[in-house]
Amino acid sequence: MNARLVLLLCLAVSSPLPAFAEAIRVSLEGRAAVGEKLPALLVHIDEPIAGFELKLKRGDGKVVEMKGGGKPGITRRIELEQPEGRFHYEGELVVRFPDAEAASMPLSFDTELNGPLRLEVRPEDVDVAGRKLSFLLSRPAGRVELTVLMDTGKKAFEGEVPFKGERAGTPLGVSWPPAEGRVMKISLRAFDTSDFYTGVDLFPWRMDIPHEEVGFASGRADIPAAERGKLDRSHALIAEALAKYGRFAAVRLFVLGHTDTVGDSKDNRELSLKRARSLAAAFRQRGLKVPIFYEGLGEESPAVRTPDETAEAGNRRAEYIIAVEDPVLPRAPFSPRWRKL
């Protein structure tokens, strides 16, 4: 987004004609964003004129010339085609009056055409426990507006943090004071030194639902009837958490499957994926309406380290995770590909 700056230019005429100042005003829209608008001169016609001629030379040698006119009350918007960046213009506006007299207004101004302002915040840059985060901005930093919302409904922080024009790509940081509850949402709006801004909403939390593990038959992914009571109890815990946290954001349920090291690793990966899908489907059948995603890591992210071909019950497990964004899996051997149920 862009902040629009309108700067009234000082009038200077080549001959002392009071009618000039009464007839013409010039203002400048000096800053613009690529894809939205171009910098522009605005010629406001307040009294009758016969016409005007604009002559400008840009800092890189480009010449701008155009003629115009209009009735009193008309504003002519003259867009200045230019590449991205900052440019200086010198020139004049020559105005002809109905009595054939003419006057000249010297012009000298700068314009700025900016590309999209980019803000980068990586998951690893958000330290909820340390109550701080870092980010990168693609242009010199002016300030940020930060809001940190807790699950109590109160805000740990809401305010502005100033910067001093640090260069593009400089790691920048903000922090917030301690507060009761869990951080649910961090809103960050970053402004460059020209007051253009961009923003992002972060949901750097997850809730792992404690549960009883469903016991599957060897090599199978269907849920035995005797194990369904465990899913009923897990469903109740998940529904309770969704009711509490769903009012803050669009939450999702993630189901992650694991196996022990008995058998072929490729087969175990496939088996864990199928079991995760069975569990996800069971929760859907019990009435969960939130989006549900599943993935399987097989034997590659064990809770208990064992040699190959070891039957370890602690590794035959699932994870039920409630989150807004894809959860970060610190021990995952590969980037998970969450499948939507």
C-alpha positions as CSV (number, residue, x, y, z in Angstrom):
1,M,0.0,0.0,0.0
2,N,1.1,3.6,-0.4
3,A,0.9,6.8,1.6
4,R,-0.1,9.7,-0.7
5,L,1.9,12.9,-0.2
6,V,0.5,16.1,-1.7
7,L,3.1,18.9,-1.6
8,L,2.1,22.5,-2.5
9,L,4.8,24.0,-4.7
10,C,5.9,27.6,-4.1
11,L,4.9,29.9,-6.9
12,A,7.6,32.0,-8.6
13,V,6.8,34.0,-11.8
14,S,9.2,35.6,-14.3
15,S,7.3,38.9,-14.3
16,P,5.2,40.4,-11.5
17,L,1.8,39.3,-12.6
18,P,-0.6,38.9,-9.6
19,A,-3.1,37.3,-11.9
20,F,-0.8,34.3,-12.2
21,A,-1.0,33.4,-8.5
22,E,-4.8,33.9,-8.6
23,A,-5.2,31.8,-11.8
24,I,-3.0,28.8,-11.3
25,R,-2.0,26.5,-8.4
26,V,0.3,23.5,-8.8
27,S,0.6,20.6,-6.3
28,L,2.6,17.4,-6.5
29,E,1.8,13.8,-5.8
30,G,5.5,13.0,-5.4
31,R,5.4,9.4,-4.3
32,A,3.6,6.4,-5.8
33,A,3.8,2.6,-5.9
34,V,4.4,0.5,-9.0
35,G,1.1,-0.9,-10.2
36,E,-1.0,1.7,-8.4
37,K,-0.3,5.2,-9.7
38,L,2.5,7.3,-11.1
39,P,3.9,10.4,-9.6
40,A,2.0,13.4,-10.9
41,L,1.8,17.2,-11.1
42,L,-1.7,18.6,-10.5
43,V,-2.4,21.9,-12.2
44,H,-5.4,23.6,-10.5
45,I,-7.1,26.2,-12.7
46,D,-8.9,28.8,-10.6
47,E,-9.4,31.7,-13.1
48,P,-9.8,31.9,-16.9
49,I,-6.6,31.1,-18.9
50,A,-5.9,30.6,-22.6
51,G,-3.8,27.5,-21.9
52,F,-0.5,26.3,-20.4
53,E,2.6,24.5,-21.5
54,L,4.7,22.3,-19.2
55,K,8.4,21.8,-19.9
56,L,10.4,19.5,-17.6
57,K,13.8,17.8,-17.7
58,R,14.3,14.7,-15.6
59,G,17.6,14.0,-13.8
60,D,18.5,11.3,-16.3
61,G,18.0,13.6,-19.2
62,K,14.5,12.6,-20.1
63,V,12.4,15.6,-21.4
64,V,8.7,15.9,-20.6
65,E,6.6,18.4,-22.5
66,M,2.8,18.8,-22.7
67,K,0.2,21.4,-23.4
68,G,-3.2,21.8,-21.7
69,G,-5.9,24.1,-20.5
70,G,-9.4,24.2,-19.1
71,K,-12.1,26.2,-17.4
72,P,-11.9,27.5,-13.9
73,G,-12.5,24.7,-11.3
74,I,-10.7,22.1,-13.5
75,T,-7.6,20.2,-12.2
76,R,-5.3,18.7,-14.8
77,R,-3.4,15.6,-13.5
78,I,-0.2,15.2,-15.4
79,E,1.3,11.7,-14.7
80,L,5.1,11.5,-14.9
81,E,6.2,8.3,-16.5
82,Q,9.4,7.1,-14.9
83,P,11.3,4.0,-13.9
84,E,11.3,2.8,-10.3
85,G,13.4,4.9,-8.0
86,R,13.9,8.6,-7.1
87,F,14.2,11.3,-9.7
88,H,14.7,15.1,-9.7
89,Y,12.9,17.4,-12.2
90,E,13.7,20.9,-13.2
91,G,11.6,23.0,-15.6
92,E,8.8,25.6,-15.9
93,L,5.1,26.0,-16.4
94,V,4.2,28.7,-18.9
95,V,0.7,30.1,-18.7
96,R,-1.0,32.1,-21.3
97,F,-3.9,34.5,-20.3
98,P,-6.9,35.5,-22.4
99,D,-5.3,39.0,-23.0
100,A,-2.4,37.2,-24.7
101,E,0.0,37.9,-21.8
102,A,2.1,35.0,-20.5
103,A,3.9,34.2,-17.3
104,S,6.3,31.5,-16.3
105,M,6.5,29.5,-13.1
106,P,9.8,27.7,-12.3
107,L,9.5,24.1,-11.1
108,S,11.9,22.1,-9.1
109,F,10.9,18.9,-7.3
110,D,11.6,15.2,-6.6
111,T,9.5,12.2,-7.2
112,E,9.7,8.6,-6.1
113,L,8.2,5.5,-7.7
114,N,8.5,2.4,-5.4
115,G,8.1,-1.3,-6.1
116,P,6.2,-3.5,-3.7
117,L,7.4,-3.2,-0.1
118,R,8.3,-6.7,1.0
119,L,8.3,-8.0,4.6
120,E,9.9,-11.3,5.5
121,V,9.2,-13.1,8.8
122,R,10.3,-16.7,8.9
123,P,8.8,-19.2,11.4
124,E,12.2,-19.5,13.1
125,D,12.3,-15.8,13.6
126,V,9.4,-15.8,16.0
127,D,10.4,-16.5,19.5
128,V,7.2,-16.7,21.5
129,A,8.9,-17.9,24.7
130,G,11.4,-15.0,24.5
131,R,8.6,-12.6,23.5
132,K,10.4,-11.2,20.5
133,L,10.6,-11.6,16.7
134,S,12.8,-10.4,13.9
135,F,12.1,-9.5,10.3
136,L,13.5,-8.1,7.1
137,L,12.2,-5.2,5.1
138,S,13.0,-4.5,1.4
139,R,13.4,-0.7,1.9
140,P,14.8,1.5,4.7
141,A,12.7,1.1,7.9
142,G,10.6,3.9,9.3
143,R,8.5,2.3,12.0
144,V,6.3,-0.7,12.8
145,E,2.9,-1.0,14.4
146,L,2.8,-4.2,16.6
147,T,-0.2,-5.9,18.2
148,V,0.2,-9.0,20.3
149,L,-3.1,-10.7,21.3
150,M,-3.3,-13.3,24.1
151,D,-5.9,-16.1,24.5
152,T,-7.4,-14.2,27.4
153,G,-8.6,-11.7,24.9
154,K,-6.3,-9.1,26.2
155,K,-3.3,-7.5,24.3
156,A,0.2,-7.9,25.6
157,F,1.2,-5.0,23.4
158,E,-0.4,-2.6,21.0
159,G,1.7,0.3,19.8
160,E,4.3,1.8,17.5
161,V,8.0,0.9,17.5
162,P,10.2,3.5,15.7
163,F,13.3,2.7,13.5
164,K,16.0,5.0,12.2
165,G,16.0,4.3,8.5
166,E,18.0,1.1,8.7
167,R,19.0,-0.1,5.3
168,A,17.0,-2.6,3.3
169,G,17.7,-6.2,4.3
170,T,19.0,-5.3,7.8
171,P,17.6,-7.7,10.5
172,L,15.2,-5.8,12.6
173,G,13.6,-6.8,15.9
174,V,10.6,-6.0,18.1
175,S,9.6,-7.4,21.5
176,W,6.7,-7.3,23.9
177,P,6.2,-7.5,27.7
178,P,5.1,-10.6,29.6
179,A,1.3,-11.2,29.8
180,E,-1.0,-13.8,31.1
181,G,-2.0,-16.6,28.7
182,R,-0.9,-17.9,25.4
183,V,0.1,-15.7,22.4
184,M,-2.6,-16.2,19.8
185,K,-1.9,-13.6,17.1
186,I,0.8,-11.2,16.3
187,S,-0.1,-8.4,13.8
188,L,2.9,-6.6,12.3
189,R,2.6,-3.6,10.0
190,A,5.9,-2.2,8.7
191,F,6.4,1.2,7.2
192,D,9.4,2.4,5.2
193,T,10.8,5.9,5.5
194,S,8.4,7.1,2.8
195,D,5.4,5.9,4.8
196,F,4.6,3.0,2.4
197,Y,3.6,0.0,4.4
198,T,2.9,-3.7,4.3
199,G,1.8,-6.1,7.0
200,V,1.4,-9.7,8.1
201,D,-0.7,-11.6,10.7
202,L,1.2,-14.4,12.5
203,F,-0.3,-17.2,14.5
204,P,2.8,-18.7,16.1
205,W,1.1,-21.2,18.4
206,R,0.0,-24.8,18.4
207,M,-1.8,-27.0,20.8
208,D,-0.8,-30.7,21.1
209,I,-3.8,-32.7,22.3
210,P,-2.9,-35.4,24.9
211,H,-4.6,-38.6,24.0
212,E,-4.6,-42.4,24.3
213,E,-2.9,-44.1,21.3
214,V,-5.1,-46.1,19.0
215,G,-3.8,-49.7,18.7
216,F,-3.8,-50.9,15.1
217,A,-3.5,-54.5,13.9
218,S,0.0,-55.2,12.4
219,G,0.2,-53.7,8.9
220,R,-3.3,-52.4,8.9
221,A,-4.8,-48.9,9.0
222,D,-8.5,-49.6,9.9
223,I,-9.5,-48.7,13.4
224,P,-10.5,-51.8,15.6
225,A,-13.9,-51.5,17.2
226,A,-12.3,-51.9,20.7
227,E,-10.2,-48.8,20.1
228,R,-13.0,-46.4,19.1
229,G,-13.6,-45.3,22.7
230,K,-10.2,-43.7,22.7
231,L,-11.1,-41.7,19.7
232,D,-14.3,-40.5,21.4
233,R,-12.3,-39.2,24.3
234,S,-9.8,-37.6,22.0
235,H,-12.6,-36.0,20.0
236,A,-14.0,-34.4,23.2
237,L,-10.6,-32.9,24.0
238,I,-10.2,-31.6,20.5
239,A,-13.7,-30.1,20.4
240,E,-13.1,-28.3,23.7
241,A,-9.8,-26.8,22.4
242,L,-11.5,-25.7,19.1
243,A,-14.3,-24.0,21.0
244,K,-11.8,-22.1,23.1
245,Y,-9.3,-21.0,20.4
246,G,-11.5,-21.0,17.3
247,R,-12.9,-17.6,18.2
248,F,-9.4,-16.0,17.6
249,A,-8.7,-17.4,14.2
250,A,-9.5,-20.0,11.6
251,V,-7.9,-23.0,13.3
252,R,-7.2,-26.4,11.7
253,L,-6.6,-29.9,13.0
254,F,-3.4,-31.7,11.9
255,V,-3.0,-35.5,12.4
256,L,0.5,-36.9,12.1
257,G,1.2,-40.7,12.1
258,H,4.4,-42.5,13.1
259,T,5.5,-46.2,13.2
260,D,8.3,-48.2,14.8
261,T,11.3,-49.5,12.9
262,V,9.9,-53.0,12.2
263,G,9.6,-53.5,8.4
264,D,10.7,-51.6,5.3
265,S,11.0,-47.8,5.9
266,K,9.1,-47.0,2.7
267,D,6.3,-49.3,3.7
268,N,6.2,-47.8,7.1
269,R,5.9,-44.3,5.7
270,E,2.9,-45.4,3.6
271,L,1.4,-47.2,6.6
272,S,1.7,-44.2,8.9
273,L,0.1,-42.0,6.2
274,K,-2.9,-44.4,5.9
275,R,-3.3,-44.6,9.7
276,A,-3.2,-40.8,10.0
277,R,-5.9,-40.6,7.3
278,S,-8.1,-43.1,9.2
279,L,-7.8,-41.1,12.4
280,A,-8.6,-37.9,10.6
281,A,-11.6,-39.4,8.9
282,A,-12.8,-40.7,12.3
283,F,-12.7,-37.2,13.8
284,R,-14.6,-35.9,10.8
285,Q,-17.3,-38.6,11.3
286,R,-17.6,-37.5,14.9
287,G,-18.6,-34.0,13.8
288,L,-15.5,-31.9,13.6
289,K,-16.2,-29.2,11.0
290,V,-12.8,-27.5,10.9
291,P,-10.4,-28.3,8.0
292,I,-8.4,-31.5,8.8
293,F,-5.0,-32.4,7.3
294,Y,-2.9,-35.5,7.7
295,E,0.6,-36.7,7.1
296,G,2.8,-39.7,7.9
297,L,6.5,-39.7,8.9
298,G,6.8,-43.5,9.2
299,E,9.8,-44.6,11.3
300,E,11.8,-41.5,10.5
301,S,10.9,-39.3,13.5
302,P,10.8,-41.7,16.5
303,A,10.0,-40.6,20.0
304,V,12.3,-43.4,21.2
305,R,15.6,-44.0,19.4
306,T,16.0,-47.7,18.6
307,P,18.0,-49.9,16.3
308,D,16.3,-51.1,13.1
309,E,13.7,-53.8,13.3
310,T,12.8,-52.9,16.9
311,A,9.2,-53.2,18.1
312,E,8.8,-50.1,20.2
313,A,5.3,-49.2,21.3
314,G,6.3,-45.6,22.1
315,N,7.1,-45.1,18.4
316,R,3.7,-46.4,17.2
317,R,1.9,-43.2,17.8
318,A,0.0,-40.3,16.4
319,E,0.0,-36.5,17.0
320,Y,-3.1,-34.4,17.1
321,I,-2.2,-30.7,16.6
322,I,-4.5,-27.7,16.5
323,A,-2.9,-24.7,14.8
324,V,-3.7,-21.9,12.3
325,E,-0.6,-22.2,10.2
326,D,1.2,-25.4,9.2
327,P,2.9,-26.6,12.4
328,V,6.7,-26.6,12.6
329,L,8.0,-30.1,13.1
330,P,11.5,-29.7,14.6
331,R,12.5,-33.3,14.2
332,A,10.9,-34.0,10.8
333,P,13.3,-35.6,8.4
334,F,11.6,-33.9,5.5
335,S,9.2,-31.1,4.9
336,P,5.7,-32.5,5.5
337,R,3.2,-32.5,2.7
338,W,-0.1,-32.0,4.5
339,R,-3.0,-33.6,2.7
340,K,-6.5,-32.2,3.2
341,L,-9.1,-34.8,4.2
